[in-house]
């Protein structure tokens, strides 16, 4: 693995690192083709958006979700930051200063919990122990949506997700935050409770 993979792995748990290394190591054996061949196949894809391209790889070529994502990340020539540039992904996602301030407050909570691994993905920031137990993504208007590996009934401030999120399906409760000061003792309690489940 190169320097880019090393940077990306810095935001992963040991379990996630082993999984990602396994995807890379077994890629050709599991897909039946080397990456160079998949990149040539991808050039024939009639779709232009990443989601539709991944669906095309799965439906037309039988590639699994993780392998499709890996092929797309290797093919990305958009100049946009990819999985191997977590700082670039963060800067692109958290452009709004109000949302970034809320994330900073949440990261301050994470810093007080020993063993939290913060990882950056394209559409959210993840918080993991052995697996992801929380995630945050910016919302319009300088707000942030936080997902927790908790039941919505755990707190009156939590609710069930109203849509499918890009983060883990294990995050079954969400909380919308509109100001950094709303990352308070109750949010820290919820964060710690979710951590213990992760």
C-alpha positions in Angstrom: 0.0 0.0 0.0 1.2 3.5 -0.8 1.2 6.7 1.2 -2.4 7.5 0.2 -3.6 4.2 1.7 -1.6 4.8 4.8 -3.4 8.2 5.3 -6.8 6.7 4.7 -6.1 3.9 7.2 -5.2 6.4 9.9 -9.0 7.0 10.3 -9.9 3.3 10.5 -10.2 0.9 13.4 -8.0 -2.3 13.4 -11.0 -4.3 12.2 -11.7 -1.8 9.4 -8.0 -1.8 8.4 -8.0 -5.6 8.2 -11.2 -5.6 6.1 -9.8 -3.0 3.7 -6.5 -4.8 3.3 -8.5 -8.0 2.6 -10.5 -6.2 -0.1 -7.2 -5.0 -1.7 -5.3 -8.3 -1.3 -8.1 -10.5 -2.7 -9.5 -8.1 -5.3 -8.3 -9.9 -8.4 -9.1 -13.4 -7.1 -12.6 -12.4 -6.0 -13.4 -10.3 -9.1 -11.6 -12.5 -11.7 -9.7 -9.6 -13.2 -6.9 -7.3 -12.3 -7.6 -3.7 -11.5 -6.2 -2.5 -14.9 -8.8 -4.6 -16.7 -11.7 -3.3 -14.5 -10.6 0.3 -15.3 -10.8 -0.5 -19.0 -14.3 -2.0 -18.5 -15.4 1.0 -16.6 -14.5 3.2 -19.6 -17.4 1.6 -21.4 -19.9 2.5 -18.7 -22.7 4.7 -20.1 -23.3 6.2 -16.7 -21.6 9.4 -15.4 -22.5 9.6 -11.7 -20.6 7.4 -9.1 -23.8 5.8 -7.8 -25.1 4.8 -11.2 -21.6 3.6 -12.3 -21.4 1.4 -9.2 -24.9 0.0 -9.9 -23.8 -0.6 -13.5 -20.7 -2.5 -12.3 -22.9 -4.6 -10.1 -25.7 -5.3 -12.6 -23.7 -5.7 -15.7 -20.6 -7.4 -14.3 -21.6 -8.9 -11.0 -19.2 -6.9 -8.9 -20.0 -6.5 -5.2 -20.7 -3.2 -3.5 -17.2 -3.0 -1.9 -15.4 -4.0 -5.0 -17.4 -1.5 -7.1 -16.5 1.3 -4.7 -12.8 0.2 -4.9 -12.8 0.3 -8.7 -14.5 3.7 -8.8 -12.0 5.1 -6.3 -9.1 3.8 -8.4 -10.7 5.3 -11.5 -11.5 8.7 -10.1 -9.8 11.3 -12.2 -12.1 14.1 -11.3 -9.5 15.9 -9.2 -11.9 15.6 -6.2 -10.4 14.2 -3.0 -10.8 10.5 -2.7 -10.6 7.9 0.1 -6.8 8.3 0.3 -7.1 12.1 1.0 -9.1 12.3 4.3 -8.0 16.0 4.8 -9.3 16.9 1.4 -12.5 15.0 1.9 -13.0 16.9 5.2 -12.3 20.3 3.8 -14.7 19.6 0.9 -17.5 18.3 3.1 -17.3 20.7 6.0 -17.0 24.0 4.1 -19.8 25.8 6.0 -18.1 27.4 9.1 -21.3 26.9 11.2 -21.4 23.1 10.5 -17.7 22.8 11.0 -18.0 24.5 14.4 -20.6 21.9 15.4 -18.3 19.1 14.2 -15.5 20.5 16.2 -17.6 20.5 19.3 -18.5 16.8 18.6 -14.9 16.0 18.1 -14.1 17.6 21.5 -16.6 15.1 23.0 -14.8 12.3 21.1 -11.5 13.4 22.4 -12.7 12.8 26.0 -13.6 9.1 25.2 -10.5 6.9 25.1 -10.4 4.6 22.0 -12.5 6.6 19.5 -11.3 6.5 16.0 -12.4 9.4 13.8 -12.5 8.6 10.1 -13.4 10.8 7.1 -15.6 9.6 4.4 -16.9 11.4 1.3 -20.3 12.3 2.7 -19.8 12.0 6.5 -17.4 11.8 9.4 -17.4 8.5 11.2 -16.7 7.7 14.9 -15.7 4.1 15.6 -14.6 1.8 18.3 -14.3 -1.7 16.8 -17.2 -0.7 14.4 -18.8 2.6 13.6 -21.1 3.8 16.4 -21.7 7.4 15.4 -21.4 9.6 12.3 -22.1 13.2 11.4 -22.8 15.0 8.2 -23.5 18.6 7.5 -27.0 19.9 6.7 -28.1 23.0 4.8 -28.2 26.1 6.9 -25.1 25.3 9.0 -26.7 22.4 10.8 -25.4 18.9 11.4 -27.1 15.5 11.5 -25.6 13.0 13.9 -26.4 9.3 13.8 -25.9 7.0 16.8 -25.9 3.3 17.3 -28.8 3.6 19.8 -32.5 3.1 19.9 -34.5 6.4 19.3 -36.2 5.9 22.6 -32.9 6.4 24.5 -33.5 10.1 24.6 -36.3 12.5 23.8 -33.8 14.4 21.6 -33.3 11.4 19.3 -35.5 10.3 16.4 -35.6 7.5 13.9 -33.9 8.4 10.6 -36.3 9.7 7.9 -34.1 8.5 5.0 -31.4 6.0 4.4 -28.0 7.5 5.2 -24.7 6.6 3.6 -23.3 5.6 7.0 -23.7 2.2 8.7 -27.2 0.8 9.0 -26.4 0.2 12.6 -26.9 3.9 13.3 -30.6 3.7 14.1 -31.1 7.1 15.9 -30.4 10.6 14.7 -30.1 14.0 16.2 -30.1 17.3 14.4 -27.9 20.0 15.9 -28.1 23.7 14.9 -25.4 25.3 17.2 -22.2 24.1 18.8 -23.6 24.8 22.3 -26.2 22.1 21.6 -23.4 19.5 21.9 -24.0 19.4 25.6 -23.9 16.9 28.5 -26.8 15.0 27.0 -25.1 14.6 23.6 -22.0 13.4 25.4 -24.0 10.9 27.3 -25.5 9.6 24.1 -22.1 9.5 22.4 -20.6 7.5 25.3 -23.6 5.1 25.3 -23.2 4.5 21.6 -19.5 4.0 22.0 -20.1 1.3 24.5 -22.2 -0.5 21.9 -19.5 -0.1 19.2 
